[in-house]
């Protein structure tokens, strides 16, 4: 990652988990003074919500913790993202499997190292949560739980990227 790094967070529709991770990580990257060194984005595996803002519940709960998701807009993951980003972080096993299938066979060994699970970066929750659960159909506690998980995982991700950039 020679001096620069890029990461894309991926879930289904790009309206709750992945934009929450994006907004939270953008904030932490800026606070660390690394905005020029780390590119951050999010995308969905399906185009259900392309161009839409994140789910209002995600926006509300993130804002209560100081993270602004309001400028973010959903987009669909593109195969070119495997080349554009250093890390492609899936929120759950289903998305990891979907993204694995999107990689062309020739990408397997060359690009497969880029595809990882988001919770692999969590110190606090890694043992108990392999996945970031989908809060979309749940209540406020689901969105708060996602924020708790992503807060810890994005801290771990930032530590790892800082080490790679040095």
N, C-alpha and C positions, 0 to 999 in steps of 0.2 A: 504493500500500500504506500509506496514511496511518497511520503509527505502529505498525501490527501487520502480521504476515505469517503465512501458513499454507502448508504444503507437505505433499503426500502422495506417497509413493514407491510405484510399482506394478510388480509382476511377475506371474507366473502364479498360484501358489497361496498367496502371502504367507507362505511358511515359510522362505525362505532369503535371497534378494537384498534384497527390500524391507524385511523386518524388520531385517536387518543394517544397512541404510541408516538406518532409523528409530532404532534403538538407538544407533548411532554418532552420528547427528546430534543426538538428544536430549541425549547426553552433552556434545557440543561446545557446544550452545546453552546448557545449564545452566552449563558452565564459563565461558562468555562473559557470564553474568548476564542472558541474554535469554529465559529461560523464560516470562516474562509477556508477551513481545512476539512470540514465534514459536511457532505451533501446529505440531506434527509428528505425522504418522500414516503408516500404510502399508496397502496393500490388494492383493488379487489380482484378476485379471480373471476367474478361475474360482473357484467355491465349493468346490473339492475338500477344503479343510482348515479351513473356517470353525470358529472356536473353539479350534483346536489351537495349541499352542506352536510356536515355530520349530523347524526341524530340529535335532536334538541336536548335529550337527556344526557348524552355524552358531553355536549357543549356546556350544559348547566353544571354537571358534577365536576368537570375539569376546571371550570372557571372558579368554583369554590376553593380549589386548591392552587389557583394562580396560573392556570394554563389556558391559553386562548386558542380554541379550535375554530372560531368563527370564520377566519379567512380561508380555511381549507375546503377543497372540493374533491369529490370522489372521481376517481379515474379507474380504468380497467388495466390490470397488469398485462404487459405486452412481452412477447418472447425476447424482444430487444433489451428488456430490463435485465436479463441475465448478463448481458455484456456491459450495460451502463453502470450497474451497481456492484460494489465489492461484496456486499452481503445482502441476501434476500432472506428476510426473517418471517417465517410462517407463524401464525398465531396458534394453530392447532395441527394435529396429525392429518386431518382431512385436506387442509390446504397444502401441507408439506407434500402429501401424495399427489395432489392435483398439479402442483408446481413441478414435481419430479417428472410427471407425464408430459408436461409442456416442453421440457428440455429435449432437444433432438438427441438421438442416440450418440452422435459425435460429441455432444456437450457433456455427457455423463462424467467422464473423468476430468475433463478440462474445466467444467463449470460447477460440477456437483459439490465441490467444497464451499461454494458460496451460499448454498441453500441450508439454512439452519432453523432450529426451533427457537422462538423468542425467549421462552422460559429457560433455555440453557444458559442465559446470562444472569439469572436470578441467584443470589446467594441464599436469601432467606426462604424462598418458596420452591426452589428447584426440586427438592426431595418430595414435596407434597403436591406439586402442580406441574405436570409436563406441558399442559396447555393453558392458554388464556381462554376462559369460557366465554361464550357468546352471551352478552347481556341483553341483546335486542328484544327478546321476548320476556324478559324478567322485569323486576321492579327496581327501585332505587338502589337497593342493596347489591344487586348484580353489577351496576355501573361503578359503585364504590369499590367492590371487590376487584374489578378489572383495574381500576386506578391503583389499588394497593399492589397488585401483582406487577403492573407495568412500571410503577415507580421504582420498585426494587430492580427489575430486569433492565430498565434503561440506565440505572446507576451502574450496574455491572457492565453493560455494553459500553458506556462512556469510559469506564476504567480500561477496558480492553482496547478500545480504539486509541485512547491516549497513549497507551504503551506501544501500540503499533506505529503511531505517528512520530514517536521520539527517536 
